[in-house]
Amino acid sequence: MANVRVTAKVDQGAVAGFLRDDVARAMQRGAGRCRDYAKANITVAGRVDTGQMRNATIAETAVVDGTQITARVVVEADHAIYQHEGTANDGQGTIVPRRAKVLRFKPRGGTFVFRPEVSGVKGVPFLTDAMERLTPADFT
């Protein structure tokens, strides 16, 4: 029987880069699944009128900064925060004008409406719920 001695040099930077790239890809997959869950939550909650908010829900490309990898899901619609968080005490209160006697708004397909107050909208935390729904399988 012959004995053979082998010496291997490991490039730690290359190994770290390989692992970092794999983790970044996994984070990107997880962000994509979170985006999909958020869009489904918006639809199930009945918060789709024109589809603007659902279509503006995107998963940004994972960013690698040293040892930190960040992936984000954002909604690029101004009204998304009101749908997510709600208005006027989670729909339990009313919205009143601050600088006028009445509120003026135009419902979709209608004419201007004037009201001294309107009911608030209960929030639907579609992004929070999407994040809580993620499992390790969503990253593979």
Order of alpha helices (4+ residues) and beta strands (2+ residues): alpha-alpha-beta-beta-beta-beta-alpha-beta-beta-beta-beta-alpha
